[in-house]
Amino acid sequence: MSYRYIGNKTRVLSRLLEEIRSLVKCKGTVADLMCGTAAVSEALKCADYRVVASDLMTFAYCHAWVRLRLDSPPRFQKCPGKSYLAVLQFLNSLSEKPGYYYREYAPGGQPENGVAPRQYLSDANAAKLDAIAAQIREWRNNGCLDADELNLLRHDLVLAVNKVANIAGTYGHFRSSWSNGSLRPLALNDSTFLLGPRTDHLVFQGPAEQVAAKVECDLCYLDPPYMKRQYAANYHLIETVARLDEPEAIGVSGLRPWRDQYSDFCSKIKIWGAFGGIFSRIKCDRFLVSYSEDGLIPKDQLIDFFSKFGKVTVKSFSNSRFRSNDSPLGSNVEEYLFYIKR
């Protein structure tokens, strides 16, 4: 699953799996409480672990649901064609229907707040997105989709939008000129389903420090945000796509109201309470925390804090730095893995 996403661990999956295997035997339960695109969760599923995944963002929840809980396409018995591929074909055949996305995120639109038109999406792709989103919303409201079917379509639609979005790396702002892929037509592609050894994985949505109270596991893997930038603001457009709502588009960039998804891990002050909330609520004695030298909190401060909860060991390795533009920072960044044993 190709994805432009800050902190995506796809490139270091083998390193992470090696570390996790040294801590927990296969068939054990591993929690991934800030799972993002669910790349780590899916790798754990394929490695014969039981996975408990969660994330604050709706689009991440949809990705985790599909990657963990679906081993084959659902049946779509209440939709045209009564099959997954037929539903995708039907949605892709819909005529463009300019609406919310065209108005707020395409150059031909006129944003309600009076700012200049935005160009996150081409006119044609925005109008196509309006048509597809409206149809999925209608099926949902009419009870035509079960949880598997709804989350799969939301997952597929987010991926389709992400491929043609006119952005440099995040959705914090659109590009002033069109990127190479942004003028391609928006189209839903069928997902690949990975058959895992077990099917008892769980997926939640919410702040990790609250979800932790529902979780019992052998190892809790934590990959928190490293910086002040909130994922809810940086990925506002695909969050709206996943929610199937039409919120107010605020400011020049058209951000949705996102304070309901504020992460305390993006605050130098609140991060300590967020970590403490997880450690105190979850039923688990072992933790593996991924962090970066670019993070808000220096390594030594994290070690001092984690030491309040157990014995701490640290490993480090080099990884490619996420850069959405011509950043003066180097191409590599030092990544840390903190292991805490109560």
Sequence and secondary structure as in RCSB ss.txt:
>XXXX:A:sequence
MSYRYIGNKTRVLSRLLEEIRSLVKCKGTVADLMCGTAAVSEALKCADYRVVASDLMTFAYCHAWVRLRLDSPPR
FQKCPGKSYLAVLQFLNSLSEKPGYYYREYAPGGQPENGVAPRQYLSDANAAKLDAIAAQIREWRNNGCLDADEL
NLLRHDLVLAVNKVANIAGTYGHFRSSWSNGSLRPLALNDSTFLLGPRTDHLVFQGPAEQVAAKVECDLCYLDPP
YMKRQYAANYHLIETVARLDEPEAIGVSGLRPWRDQYSDFCSKIKIWGAFGGIFSRIKCDRFLVSYSEDGLIPKD
QLIDFFSKFGKVTVKSFSNSRFRSNDSPLGSNVEEYLFYIKR
>XXXX:A:secstr
     TT  GGGHHHHHHHHHHHS TTSEEEETT TT HHHHHHHHTT EEEEEESSHHHHHHHHHHHH SS   
 TTSGGGSHHHHHHHHHT     SHHHHHHSTTS  TT      SS HHHHHHHHHHHHHHHHHHHTT   HHHH
HHHHHHHHHHHHHH   SSSSSS  SS  TTTTS            S    EEEES HHHHGGG B SEEEE   
 SS  HHHHTHHHHHHHHT     BTTTTB   GGG  GGG TTTHHHHHHHHHHHSB SEEEEEEETTSSS HH
HHHHHHTTTSEEEEEEEEEE   SS  SS SEEEEEEEEEE 
